Structure formats: C-alpha cells, structure tokens
Amino acid sequence: MTETTDSPRVRIRRRSWVRVLVPAVLIIAWLVGAGLGGPLFGKVDEVSSNDQTSYLPSSADATEVQQLLGEFNDSDAIPSIVVFVGDSELDDDQLTHIEEAIAATPDIEGVSDEVSPAIPSEDGKAVQAFIPISSDADLGDTVSALEEALQDASPQGVRVYVTGPAGFSADLVAGFAGIDGLLLGVALLAVFVILVLVYRSALLPIVVLSTSLFALCVALLVVWWMAKWEILLLSGQTQGILFILVIGAATDYSLLFVARFRDELRTRQDKGAAVMAAWKGSIEPIAASGGTVIAGLLCLLLSDLKSNSTLGPVASIGIVFAMLSALTLLPALLFVFGRAVFWPRRPKFEPEAVDANHGVASTGLWGWVARGIKRRPRVIWIVTTLVLVAGAAGFTQLNASGIPQSELVLGSSQAREGQTALGEHFPGGSGSPVYVVVPEDELQDAADVLLANDGIDSVAVTAADSPSGTASVTEDGIVAIGPPGTPAPDPTVVEGDVMLQGTLTDAADSDAAASTVRELRSTLTDLDARVGGVTATSVDTNDASIHDRNLIIPIILVVILLILMLLLRAILAPVLLIVTTVLSFGTAMGVSALVFNGVFDFPGADPAVPLYGFVFLVALGIDYNIFLMTRVREETILHGTREGILRGLSVTGGVITSAGLVLAATFAALSVIPILFLVQLAFTVAFGVLLDTFVVRSLLVPALSYDIGRAIWWPSKLWRGKP
C-alpha cells in the first residue's frame, strides 16, 4: 500500500529528518563562520590603532593641531629621542663614536633619513638626538633594531636609551603583543578548569568552550571587516575587552542552558524534547540578560572619546554572537551528544525522583543558605549592607585623574628609563614640544605668552608652506623667520598660520607639563590659538574621559532601570536591584582603590577605569539578578513571594555561582597583559563579580526581598497576591 504524503508515518519521518537536519545546518554554519574568523586573530593589528589623537573628538584642540601638522612638516614620521649618558663627562673620543653611531642610523630599516645631529647637554655628561621612525615601518621591530644597533656602536662607559613618542609607542606594541595568544590561552584554560571542577565531565567543558570560541571567531570576523571598512575604530584595549567579554558571556549563557538541559533530561527520555524544553526555558533570561548588557554598552555611544564610543558597538556585537551561540550552536551540539555529554556523570531519567516544585528542603549549600535567610532575613541584609558600605568608603581614595604615558606599561621600560635620563640632563619635554598654531598676525603675541611661562624652556616657529622654513625666537623675545639671528620680519612676509613649538621644562607626561598646557590655553584665550602636542593630547583625553564618566553612568542606570521594570513588571524590585548593584560597584571600586594604593603602589588610575568598571559590573551584575529574579517571579506566581524567593535562590544558586566564577576568571585573565589600565580593570571587575555573586545576589538581594515581602512587586498584581 502506498503511503500518502500526509500520513502519520510520513509526518513522523519528516519531523525526524528536520530534527537531524537543523542541528547539522547550525553546526556547519558556525564551523564556516569560525573558519573565516579564526585566521583573523593574528591580523587584528592591520586594522587597529593605539594613537590617542585618533580617539579624541574632532573638535578637540589637540585633534585640530594634529591634523594641521602636515602643513608645517613634510614628514609624518614618528619621532624618537635617543639619549646617550656617560658615567662621567663625555670625552672627545666618546663624542666622535656617538656622532658616528647616530649618522649610521638611517641604514636601519624603518629609520627616516631626517636624523638630527648630536646635541650635547650643558653638563657634558649626555647627548641627545632626534631619530624619526617612518610611519609605515613596523614600530616595535624598528625601535628594537635601533636600540640594538646603538648599544653595539656606543663607546664603553656610555648607556643608550630610545625614548620619546616612538619609544613609548613601541612599549605599548610590546605590551599588547600577547593579546592574541597569551590572553586567549589563559582565559580559555581558566574557564576549562572551572568547568571541569563544576561538571566533573570530560566532554561538556569542551562543548561549552567550543561554543564560546566559535562565538568569538564570528564576532571577530564581523568586527575586523567593520574596522577594515573604517566603520569602527579598533584598538588593542578594545580587542582585549572583546575577547574576554565574549568568552565570559557565552560561557555564562551556556551554563544557564546546560543547567536547564540537565534538569529536563531527568524528566524526559527523548534528548530532542529535552533540548527544546531547555531552549524554551532559557531564551527569556538569556535574551533579557544579553539585551541589558547591550543596552548598557550602547550608552557608550554618547561618549566624546572614540575609544569609548567604539567599544559600545564592538562589545555589543560580541554579546549578540555570545547569545546566538548559546541559543543555536550549543543546543545543536547537545542534541548530537545527548546524555553522553555529561559522561561519566550522565543524568538519569527519573521523573518520580524529581521534585517538580523545586522545594527548598535540599540538603545542599543553597538549600542551607535559603533556610538561613528564612530564619533571619533582616539581620543578614543589614549586616551585608554595612560591610558593603564600609568597603565603598575606600572609593574616596581612588585617584582616577589620569596617569603619565610613561606608566601605561608595567614592568621594565627603556623608554621610561630614557625619559628619566633625559630629564636629568636636558629640559624634560625635549622631543615632545607643545604646538601652538596661530594666525600670522598673532605670532608675536603668542610667542610672548609662551616665553613668559616658566614651564616653557625655549620656543621655535614654523611657518606653513613658507619657503623660509623654520624660525627662532631671539633673546629679546622677538620672532625671527629664518636662521637664528635673523632680524624680525615685516608681518606681511608670513602668510597664513604659523606654529610655535615650545620645549617644556618638565617631562611631557608629567602633571607639571599638563598644568603648563592648561595655563597656556587660559592665557591664549584672547588669541585665535590652538594648543596641541603629546601633553595636550593627554589633557584632552583625560578631560573627555571625565566628561564621559559623569554623563554616561547616570544614563546607564536609567536605561537598565527601565528594562528591569519592563521585565519584572514592577517598580520597587527594579529599584532595589539597581541600588544594591550600585552599592556593590562602590564597594568594588573602594576595595580596588585600597589595593591599588596600598598593595600594588600604582601611580593612579585612568579616568576610564571607573566608567568601564561601572559598565561591566552594573550590566553584568544585573545579569545575575535577572537570572535570579525571573525565576523568583515564576515561583512567586505559584507559591507566593517569600516562598518564591527561597525556591528561586535554591534553584539558581549553583548555576549563577558557576557563571560568576567563570566571568571573574575571564576578566582576571586581562592581568596577563602588562598594561596598567587593563590590569586595574581586571582586578576591579573580577573582584566586583565575585562580590556580586557571593554576597549581593546570594545574601543581600534575597534577604532584603524576603524581609519586604510581596511589596517588592508593587504595583503589579503580584503585590496583591500571597505574601
């Protein structure tokens, strides 16, 4: 007998084919995406930049001056300052060897021909020279080759350092060198160890890590091409955060799905039915969690600093693929492996042994915590609040006004040592001058302002497109266009803008130099003057970062509060969650300040550390509260508020704690990159996540909610339900 196309047997076979085909298509699609994105890990430097001026607002003085430099200087080379320091006063033979070594540097690949002659110090113990590095050269390799060549050519008893913008930029390049391999390897290893300890399974950690790694590969594929097409700006800092965020978030979402899947396998024999049930139970909290994080990250688009505003969409792309991998690739892999994924501890089909209501009579840790909250909720939330407030008091000790460029990279630094040597024998700002661009008719007035400032050692002038080239300032303070000693010209000789270069008496990245730049800008307000240079860039960056911090933090709070109100359909509960999360953030920053100052003796913190810490701790901290409170709301509908709180805590405690450990471990991995900002962010976020996981979400929120009772759901219908 011929079967019809709509017979039960045909429909069953069709559904079976679909059940097999969909997971296969999903796995193949992710394999293709990962295959395309994987090779890009070693090519990120082709589309990224760590130049501070490229991240400043276009309206910033330093940005405008940077854009005008080409009109005054035919070369776009990156200046390096080479400093030779003798154990005593340098003799003629040593000076000759030094001059020969400097003259030979253009033979090094990547070194420009425009090398300055040797400039001896007044005390006769040091010599400096300006050796530009071609902008299209591999900066790290060129600076290393320059250092090696000069050290080999230096006479005995003379130390040589390569410092200045090129030297410090090379330090940054070296600092970020491990971001593709070392950072990713440490993060994956840390997550793998935690997953093995949590699940005691050989296969499941590999499946979960594959889900996270595939999400990162596809996210990198999208971000790389958007940076290639100049839609996004990408830096080493943003790249590191993207890696960590995707690995941590994708693993967290996977843990939530796996927990649901394991529960469903105990009540369902069919692995396909268990996957679908787990998917239906996981999609709302995962989507709500990821959506909240994305909403917080996109608030960074309001930032004046492009390094902040571009992090928002870059990280959001990462979160999108983290969610997609947890909701598509992971279910497909779990369908393929079924119960075997948990080997050797496969969950058994035992519906009769499962408490369908997830009671709190468990003898496990979270059952014990729930019973403790039931006995003394008020004592628990008051004590935890007092402890958190005490920790938050340390926030006042956080110095987040900016750090010197020389302190950006941790560990030894020849550029930092060279800057110290430079300041001992020459004006501290040699090689990194203040640039002041003014119209030609205001040239003399601007020169007078610079010469009158104690923070300026000397002044030179360059006329845009002028055949006479550079200029100098006479001892009488009169601008002379042409070689030193040339009489002051008639103003009509110079047409267009001119640029004054002021050599700072203090190191370009010092607080004193920053004060000098601010004084110059204040004094030059009556002139059409724009002040730029390395120091001005740092000043503008710090100012923009502080502005961003003060603007964006309140906006993120409002956005997340509105999302929570929509999700929980209440007002009071979201407000309590926001308040407790902010308190947790304050404590994390307070403890971080004490550790930074008292343990690590850091020179300060970047103004972006509190902003980034807030974005990640609040957005990710709210994640765990969403996992908890969405389950509490489900249980409240069935059992009332107080019983629902205890049941929700006992059910979600294990998976949320595991997720918190994973996220803390991944952010802690950032500390392997010797960049001060990333190390500080790693400690702050890792500590804050652990604090939120083990104290705020486990004790403070449940105890406070239990003590308040059904009023936490005000003004929803649950407010009028069971207490």
Secondary structure, DSSP 8 states (H G I E B T S, - for coil): ----TTSHHHHHHHHHHHHHHHHHHHHHHHHHHHHHHGGGGGGGGGT----GGGGS-TTSHHHHHHHHHHHH-S---EEEEEEEEESS---HHHHHHHHHHHHTGGGSTTB-S-----EE-TTSSEEEEEEEE-TTS-HHHHHHHHHHHHHHHS-TTEEEEEEHHHHHHHHHHHHGGGGTTHHHHHHHHHHHHHHHHHH--SSHHHHHHHHHHHHHHHHHHHHHHHHHTTSS---HHHHHHHHHHHHHHHHHHHHHHHHHHHHHHHH-S-HHHHHHHHHHHHHHHHHHHHHHHHHHHHGGGG-SSHHHHTHHHHHHHHHHHHHHIIIIIHHHHHHHHGGGGGTTS-----GGGS-TT--S---SHHHHHHHHHHH-HHHHHHHHHHHHHHHHGGGGG---S---GGGSB-S--HHHHHHHHHHHHS-TTTTS-EEEEEEGGGHHHHHHHHHT-TTEEEEEEEETT-TT-EEEE-TTS-EEESSTT-----GGGS-SEEEEEEEESS-TTSHHHHHHHHHHHHHGGGTT-EEEEHHHHHHHHHHHHHHHHHHHHHHHHHHHHHHHHHHHT-SHHHHHHHHHHHHHHHHHHHHHHHHHHHTS--S---THHHHHHHHHHHHHHHHHHHHHHHHHHHHHHHH-HHHHHHHHHHHHHHHHHHHHHHHHHHHHGGGGS-BHHHHHHHHHHHHHHHHIIIIIIIIIHHHHHHHHGGGGGTTSGGGGS--
